[in-house]
Amino acid sequence: QVQLVESGGGLVQAGDSLRLSCAASGRTGSTYAMGWFRQAPGKVREFVAKLRWSDGNTYYAGSVKGRFTISRDNTKNTVWMQMNSLKPEDTAVYYCAAESLASRQYDYWGQGTQVTVSS
C-alpha cells in the first residue's frame, strides 16, 4: 500500500504562483512514477504532470507545459509541483497519484487539494 497526502492548494489571483506537495509513505519501492491530475466540476479528470521515479524524467500536459514544474526532494519521499502564471482555467481539485511498477496503473490516490484562481 502507498499513502499519499497533498497540500499547498489555495486561492490566488491570475498570474500568481502556488507550490503543491505530495508526501508518500508505505511501499513506495513499488512505485514507477508519481503523477498529478486535476478535476474541475463537471469535467473529467485530466492529466497534468508525471515524474518517473527511477530517473526523474518528467512529462507535462500541453496546457501547463512551461508554467508547471514537477520535482522530487532529496529523500525521494515527496513530490512537488510548482505552478506559475496561474490562469482561471487552472481552477480544479488537484490529485497526487502513484503509478505502480507491476500494474502500470495509478493504483493509489491522495485526497486532493483545491486550487482556485480568480480573474
N, C-alpha and C positions, 0 to 999 in steps of 0.2 A: 504494500500500500504506500501511496505517496500522498502527503498532505500539503496543500498549497494555501497560503494566506496572502491576499493582496492588500495593499494600502497605497495611499497617496492621491486618491481622487479628490475632487473638489469643484468649486465654482470659480471660474475665471472668465476674463473678457477675451474677445478675439484678439489674437496676436500674442497672448501670454503663453507661459510655459508651465508644465507640470511634470513631475517625475514620479512614476509608478514603481512600486516594488512588489516582488513575488518571492516570499520566503518558502523554501521547500524543505520538507522533512520526511522521514520514513525511508523506504527503499529507493533512494534516488539513484543508486547504481544501475537500476533497470531503465533509466530514462534515456531516450535517444535525443530528444530535443525538448525545448521549452518554447511555448507559443503564447502570443497574446491575441485575443479575439475581442470583438465588441458587438453589442447588440443594442439598437435603438428601438423604442416602442413601435410595434407594427412591422418591424423588419426582421429578416433572417440574421442569424449570427454570421459575422463577417471576419475573415482572417485579416490580421493586422501585421504581425511580425513573428518571426521564428528565429531561434538560436539553436544551432546544432551543438550538443553538449561536448562532443569529442574534440572539436577543433575551434569552436566559437564562430563558425560561419553563420552569417545572418541573411535573412530573406525578408522582404517587405512587400506589402500591397502597394500597388501603384498610387493609390490615393494618399499614402502617408510617406512615400519614399522622398528622402531629402528633408523631411521635417521630424520624423521619429527615429530614435536610435535605441535598439535593444542591446543590452550588455550584461555581463555577469561579474560578480565580485571575485576576490582572490580565493576565497574559500569554496567557491562554486556551489554555494547553497542558496544564493539569492540572485534573482534576475531582475534587472532594472529596465525600464523603458522611459527614456527622456522624450518628451513631447514638446516641440517648439512650434511657434507660429500657428497656434491652435485656431481652428475655424468652428463656427457654429455646427457644421455638419459632422464634426468630430464628437458631438454630444452623444453619449451612449454609456451603457454599463460595460466596463472592461473586465475581461476574464483572463486569468492566467491558466494555462493548461500544460500537462506533461504528456508528451508522446512516448509511448513505451517501446523499448527495443524489440520485444517479442512480437507485439501486435502491429506496430507502426500505426497505431491509432492513438488519439488523445483520450486516454482512459481516465485521467484524473483532472479535476477542475477545481479552481478556487471559488469563493463565494461571490466574487465580483466587487468592483468599486466604481462608484458613479463619477463620471466626468461630465460636467456641464459647461458649455462655452456660450456666453452671451454675445450678442452683436455689439 
